[in-house]
């Protein structure tokens, strides 16, 4: 479930921008690479109330990872190591059921 659909909160935009730039630097992505940062509300038992989901697209395909905390608490240390980039590639037929 997506929480708070509507007009974006300016503070959330600054968190998203900060995360986007950290991802770009960490994975050495050019400015032409689209990076999507979302904060989602999880309804499944055991999930944290808010998670940060990051996705980006390269020639290798779509890459995706989650950080189990809200965008406002995201730290650069939460980023996967640069050498794990290829393992973040999502198969085209992947369906995300949870975590």
C-alpha positions in Angstrom: 0.0 0.0 0.0 1.2 3.5 -0.8 0.7 5.9 2.0 -0.1 9.6 1.6 -1.0 9.7 -2.1 -1.5 13.3 -3.2 0.6 16.4 -3.1 4.2 15.6 -2.1 5.5 16.9 1.2 8.4 19.3 0.5 10.4 17.7 3.3 9.9 14.3 1.7 11.2 15.6 -1.6 14.4 16.8 0.1 14.8 13.4 1.7 14.2 11.7 -1.7 16.6 14.0 -3.5 19.3 13.3 -0.8 18.8 9.6 -1.2 18.8 9.8 -5.0 22.1 11.6 -5.0 23.6 9.2 -2.5 22.6 6.3 -4.8 23.9 8.0 -7.8 27.3 8.6 -6.2 27.5 5.1 -4.6 26.8 3.2 -7.8 28.6 5.7 -10.0 25.4 6.4 -12.1 25.3 9.1 -14.7 22.8 11.9 -14.7 20.9 10.2 -17.5 20.0 7.3 -15.2 16.5 7.5 -13.7 16.5 6.8 -9.9 13.1 6.4 -8.2 12.8 6.7 -4.4 9.6 5.9 -2.6 8.4 5.6 0.9 5.8 2.8 1.3 3.6 1.7 4.1 3.6 -2.0 4.7 0.5 -3.8 5.9 2.1 -7.2 6.3 2.7 -8.6 9.8 6.3 -8.1 10.9 7.1 -5.3 8.4 8.2 -1.9 9.6 5.5 0.7 9.3 7.4 2.7 6.6 10.1 1.4 4.2 12.2 3.2 1.6 12.3 1.6 -1.8 14.9 2.6 -4.4 14.9 1.5 -8.0 17.0 2.5 -11.0 17.5 1.3 -14.6 20.8 0.6 -16.4 21.8 -1.4 -19.4 21.8 -4.4 -17.1 18.1 -3.9 -16.3 16.0 -2.7 -13.4 17.8 -2.6 -10.0 15.9 -2.4 -6.7 16.5 -2.5 -3.0 14.6 -1.7 0.2 15.7 0.0 3.4 13.4 -0.9 6.3 13.0 2.6 7.7 11.4 5.9 6.5 13.3 8.2 4.1 13.8 10.7 7.0 16.0 8.1 8.8 17.9 6.9 5.7 21.7 7.1 6.1 24.4 6.6 3.5 25.5 3.5 5.5 22.1 1.9 4.5 23.2 1.7 0.9 24.3 -1.6 -0.5 28.0 -1.8 -1.4 28.8 -0.7 -4.9 30.0 -4.1 -5.9 26.6 -5.6 -5.2 24.9 -3.6 -7.9 24.6 -6.5 -10.3 22.9 -8.6 -7.6 20.2 -5.9 -7.2 19.0 -6.6 -10.8 15.4 -7.7 -10.8 14.2 -10.4 -13.2 11.5 -9.2 -15.6 9.0 -11.7 -14.3 9.6 -10.9 -10.6 6.5 -10.2 -8.5 7.1 -8.5 -5.1 4.9 -10.2 -2.5 6.8 -8.7 0.5 10.2 -8.1 1.8 
